[in-house]
């Protein structure tokens, strides 16, 4: 009898477990994460164009042509580098008809053409929604437009509407060819302005039904029942792939990780050329008290975290192999940005793939404190100088190798490439605990400070410095045009600059951002001598070498270089500068 009862109980337990697994898979795992071992988590990030690694700027308090012009021309006047202008919402007549609001942006054809002629890249905000009701746009009520799309079957779920932070509407059906013809036809008016990308704000994650208090994470589409995860993948992949047909250097700015939502990542890796980690506030961490001023209509979640959450999300995204990741410098929302927070966030962003300076709050740095202007300018240029180094990891990540950021031991510590250790200051303090990996490390802002790795220490970092250390043996390619960082000056313009820390044999292959090929520098450390072997040189080059004393002799291809002509030594900075004007391969030999 007992045996039968146990068998019956075992059967019930097995059935219960099976039912729970079924429910979990079809109602949680599949619609949220997609198929187990699916491509989005087991693929490589795209080949992000180098321009997207340079500094971005945007405003979300006024969002009009006059404000954008004030920002970009002010940044030019005060010598702050900007490559990309993000035009965020609202910019259209309604969401998302792709007709530019000519009150905000008068004469858009001429305005966009001028910005492009001036060398700026332009990325514009969009979502998946066809709205019947709109916030912040000239057309508030667009029931007729929505009903037309619904009646033609262009929307998922038979046109069922969801409320979202910019109104109410239905979701475009990416699986319906007729819907896509209609959608792409509207987008063409913006593509005609020669834009360079979309900022994809993820309404796709709202693509579900509520069955009472329970979300049903599927919608009917032209191709059948579609899960939430599949719809999100369509949004990111389809918009990115179609954009590439219009512009071979097109990018999308999508979300990677945002708090605890979608721990698998919002954008699939293969459609994530550039990502950011959601909308933080102008605070250090979520429990901080801050005067937010007016409530922002763009916030979905109240009480969202600050700088510390941005760091956490970026490192979580890096673990998933997202490659070019960033956050809004100083946070997205609120009216007042604390000066020290702006500085520290900008310093951290200099060592992320994306330097995205924008959101609510004053972004015209010349109207803020002189210290903010000076420090943010310095770190903006440092980020710009690092583009060749970052782009090389874009290529290796795309090829299945190392991505740009790698979390390591230590509170929010990460390797930036193989050569930099970053230990972000995440709270309002000058002091921070640093844990260095094994090896010898130079403090990046004072080369003479050398630390043995494998242990932790506490150090003070003034506001114009940041906890960044560069390993012995590092070979770092740079593009230098200014003197703000102390790594070079205007005389480096148009040349490849290499920052080198002898002590360990090493090699670095630079993938040139202009796609002209590769250049490899190999370092060999010998008794009283350093040899640098140069292969596939493409430009005149400058080699800045950390050296404790003035060299006895410097040669290139067995020919002596003359002091003050071919090389110079800075005793204060412990740096040897060697300039090779010939575009040729060879060996630099440094005797000391």
Order of alpha helices (4+ residues) and beta strands (2+ residues): alpha-alpha-beta-alpha-beta-alpha-beta-beta-alpha-beta-beta-alpha-beta-beta-beta-beta-beta-alpha-beta-beta-alpha-beta-alpha-beta-alpha-alpha-beta-beta-beta-beta-beta-beta-beta-beta-beta-beta-beta-beta-beta-beta-beta-beta-beta-beta-beta
